[in-house]
Amino acid sequence: MRTLVLLLVSSASLLQLAPAASADPAPSQRSGAQPRGAQPATPRSTAPPAAPAAGAPAKAPPGAPPGAPPGAPIVQLPPLDLSAIPEPCKPLAKQALAPSLSVAFSARISLASCMAERAIAPLSLCDCGASILAIDTAVAPAIAVLDDVIAAAAPEIQIVAEHTEGELYTGFMTRMLATLPKVGPDAGEAEIALHDMRTQTLTVQLAPWREAALASFQHVVELAKANAALANNRAVATAVRDSEQRLAAEVATR
């Protein structure tokens, strides 16, 4: 009988302790910490968004410019370094940030020309390698703007940008050749020989610019051939015609 009483008392004690144990979690559980080595639960995969109803207009992808056709690729324009833009060119920089891609690209082409011209204007040039390096450094931001347009724009804008870049390099060569001293009508043979030697030396140094200009003009012609529908675009036709003439002139001088 005594043994039976002890068993009943023990069972009652266990029943009293069980709720208390479940109501008092471990310290790590109270603080929200996970046991070492535990991994967070993998969230459930969400169902894909429902397809638009039949006949509903398709939406352009998020981030696409206003007016972009449905499914058009998103073009992210590279940011402009405003610190590298001269003050007279700042109005063009504002247009270059327009939400319309065609407006922004066209403005960036004009902006690049403005930046290059303003960057070279204060330079004191001579027929030497140091001046070539100075021009290259000064116009690097402008060339980068054009290269970004060429990489991202539609073919008709690419053509105008490539032609502009070719013109810039041609202009750099013209400026450098103008630094050569002029030979007067009464110059002697020694003076003429010295002038010819300096001209040949400078011409060799300008070869990278010449090749860059020719590459741009050639790309203009290739883009026009690949996009024959652009033949009626006046800006494209002008750029193509001038590029063809420059390439023909280069071939004639070789």
C-alpha positions in Angstrom: 0.0 0.0 0.0 2.8 2.4 0.8 4.5 1.7 -2.5 1.3 2.5 -4.3 1.0 5.9 -2.6 4.5 6.8 -3.5 3.9 6.0 -7.1 0.8 8.2 -7.2 2.7 11.1 -5.6 5.5 10.8 -8.1 3.1 10.8 -11.1 1.4 14.0 -9.8 4.7 15.7 -9.4 5.7 14.9 -13.0 2.4 16.2 -14.3 2.9 19.5 -12.5 6.5 19.9 -13.9 5.6 19.2 -17.6 3.7 22.5 -18.3 6.3 24.6 -16.5 9.0 23.1 -18.7 7.2 23.9 -21.9 6.4 27.4 -20.8 10.0 28.3 -19.9 12.2 28.1 -23.0 15.9 27.8 -23.0 17.9 31.1 -22.8 19.0 30.8 -26.4 15.4 30.5 -27.5 14.4 33.5 -25.5 17.0 35.7 -27.0 16.2 34.6 -30.6 19.7 33.0 -31.1 20.0 29.9 -33.1 22.0 26.9 -32.0 25.5 26.7 -33.6 25.3 25.1 -37.0 21.6 25.8 -37.5 20.6 27.1 -40.8 17.7 29.6 -41.4 14.7 28.2 -42.9 14.4 28.4 -46.7 11.6 30.7 -47.7 8.9 29.2 -49.8 9.1 30.0 -53.5 6.5 32.5 -54.6 4.3 31.8 -57.6 5.2 33.7 -60.8 3.2 36.8 -61.6 0.0 36.2 -63.5 0.1 36.7 -67.2 -1.7 39.8 -68.5 -5.3 39.2 -69.6 -6.0 38.5 -73.3 -6.1 41.8 -75.2 -4.5 43.8 -72.4 -1.7 46.1 -73.6 1.9 44.9 -72.9 3.9 47.0 -70.5 7.4 48.3 -71.1 10.0 46.8 -68.7 10.7 48.7 -65.5 13.3 51.4 -66.0 12.6 51.8 -69.7 12.5 55.4 -70.9 9.1 57.0 -71.5 7.6 56.0 -74.8 9.8 52.9 -75.1 8.0 50.0 -77.0 7.1 46.9 -75.0 9.9 44.5 -74.6 12.5 47.2 -75.7 15.9 46.7 -74.0 16.7 49.0 -71.2 19.6 51.4 -72.0 21.4 52.8 -69.0 23.3 56.0 -70.0 26.6 56.3 -68.2 26.8 59.2 -65.7 28.5 62.4 -66.8 31.5 63.7 -64.8 30.3 67.3 -64.4 33.7 68.3 -63.0 35.2 67.6 -66.4 32.7 69.7 -68.4 33.6 73.3 -69.1 31.1 75.9 -68.0 30.1 76.9 -71.5 29.2 73.3 -72.2 27.0 72.9 -69.1 23.7 73.6 -70.9 24.4 70.7 -73.3 25.2 68.5 -70.2 21.6 69.2 -68.9 20.1 68.1 -72.3 22.4 65.0 -72.2 20.5 63.9 -69.1 17.0 64.1 -70.8 14.7 61.1 -70.3 14.4 60.8 -74.1 17.2 58.7 -75.4 17.3 60.3 -78.8 17.6 63.8 -77.2 20.1 62.6 -74.7 22.3 60.9 -77.3 22.2 63.9 -79.7 23.1 66.2 -76.9 26.0 64.1 -75.8 27.5 64.2 -79.3 27.3 68.0 -79.3 28.6 68.0 -75.7 31.7 65.9 -76.7 32.6 68.4 -79.5 32.2 71.3 -77.1 34.3 69.6 -74.4 37.1 68.8 -76.9 37.2 72.3 -78.3 37.3 74.0 -74.9 39.9 71.5 -73.6 42.4 72.2 -76.4 41.9 76.0 -76.6 44.2 76.9 -73.7 47.0 74.6 -74.7 50.3 76.0 -75.9 51.3 73.6 -78.7 54.4 72.8 -80.5 55.4 70.2 -83.1 56.5 67.7 -80.4 55.3 64.6 -78.7 54.6 66.5 -75.5 51.8 68.5 -77.2 50.3 65.3 -78.7 50.2 63.8 -75.2 48.7 67.0 -73.8 45.9 66.9 -76.4 45.2 63.2 -75.8 44.9 63.8 -72.1 42.7 66.9 -72.5 40.2 65.4 -74.8 40.0 62.0 -73.2 36.7 62.8 -71.4 35.1 64.0 -74.6 36.2 60.9 -76.5 34.8 58.7 -73.7 31.4 60.4 -74.1 31.3 59.7 -77.8 32.4 56.1 -77.3 29.6 55.6 -74.8 27.1 56.9 -77.4 28.5 54.7 -80.1 28.3 51.6 -77.9 24.6 52.1 -76.8 22.8 54.2 -79.4 20.7 53.2 -82.4 22.5 52.9 -85.8 21.5 56.4 -87.1 23.0 58.0 -84.0 26.0 55.7 -84.0 26.8 57.0 -87.5 26.7 60.6 -86.5 28.8 59.9 -83.3 31.4 58.0 -85.3 31.6 60.7 -87.9 32.0 63.3 -85.1 34.8 61.3 -83.5 36.6 61.0 -86.9 36.3 64.8 -87.4 37.7 65.4 -84.0 40.8 63.4 -84.6 41.2 65.0 -88.0 41.0 68.4 -86.3 43.7 67.4 -83.8 46.0 66.6 -86.6 45.3 69.9 -88.3 46.1 71.8 -85.1 49.4 70.0 -84.7 50.5 70.5 -88.3 49.8 74.2 -87.9 52.5 74.3 -85.3 55.2 73.7 -87.9 57.1 76.9 -88.8 56.2 78.3 -92.2 58.8 78.4 -94.9 59.2 81.9 -96.5 59.6 82.4 -100.2 63.3 83.3 -99.7 64.1 80.2 -97.5 67.3 78.5 -98.3 67.8 74.8 -98.9 68.9 74.2 -95.3 65.7 75.8 -94.0 63.5 73.9 -96.4 65.2 70.6 -95.6 64.8 71.2 -91.8 61.1 72.0 -92.4 60.6 68.8 -94.4 62.3 66.8 -91.7 60.2 68.2 -88.9 57.0 67.6 -91.0 57.9 64.0 -91.6 58.7 63.4 -87.9 55.4 65.0 -86.8 53.5 63.0 -89.4 54.8 59.8 -88.0 53.8 60.8 -84.5 50.3 61.7 -85.7 49.7 58.2 -87.2 47.6 56.9 -84.3 45.2 59.8 -84.7 45.0 59.3 -88.4 44.3 55.6 -88.0 41.6 56.4 -85.4 39.9 58.9 -87.7 40.0 56.4 -90.6 38.5 53.7 -88.4 35.6 56.0 -87.5 34.9 57.0 -91.1 35.1 53.3 -92.2 32.7 52.3 -89.4 30.3 55.0 -90.6 30.3 53.5 -94.1 29.8 50.0 -92.8 26.9 51.0 -90.6 25.2 52.7 -93.5 25.6 49.6 -95.7 24.1 47.4 -92.9 21.2 49.8 -92.4 20.1 50.8 -95.9 16.8 52.1 -94.7 18.7 55.1 -93.2 19.7 56.5 -96.6 16.9 59.1 -96.4 18.1 60.4 -93.1 19.7 63.8 -93.9 22.2 63.7 -91.0 23.2 60.1 -91.9 23.5 60.9 -95.6 25.8 63.8 -94.9 28.0 61.8 -92.5 28.3 58.9 -94.9 29.1 61.1 -97.9 31.8 63.0 -96.0 33.3 59.8 -94.6 33.5 58.2 -98.1 35.2 61.3 -99.4 37.8 61.3 -96.6 38.5 57.6 -97.1 38.9 58.1 -100.9 41.3 61.0 -100.3 43.4 58.9 -97.9 43.6 56.1 -100.5 44.6 58.7 -103.2 47.6 59.9 -101.1 49.1 56.5 -100.6 
